[in-house]
Structure formats: structure tokens, C-alpha cells
């Protein structure tokens, strides 16, 4: 397994902090801060699509 380069955490209210990371072979990772050994992994393209879709409002219904 390749080494994950984690970004600084993105934190909301309370303790809801998430980290995103990438490796040198094109994978992207999302984990809860402090639990980086338990992550969701997909391609960088999949992460890019998810971020763009969230920014476009496609997940707003989850916030209601």
C-alpha cells in the first residue's frame, strides 16, 4: 500500500473533523481526524467529482 499524504483537517462544529489525502498512485482518501486507519478510498477523479457535485448543491438535501 502506498503512503497517504493527509491534508490538514476540515472541521465543522464540535469534533466533526475530516481529513482528505492522496497517494502517489492516484488514490484519494477521506477519514475522520484521529481515525486515519479507517478510511474511504477511491480515485482522485471520483473525489474531484464528489467535491464538484457538493459545490453544485447536489447534496444539499442531506443537510435538511
Secondary structure, DSSP 8 states (H G I E B T S, - for coil): ----EE---EE-STT-EEEEEE-TTSEEEEEETT-TTSEEEEEHHHHHHHHHHHHTTTTGGGG-
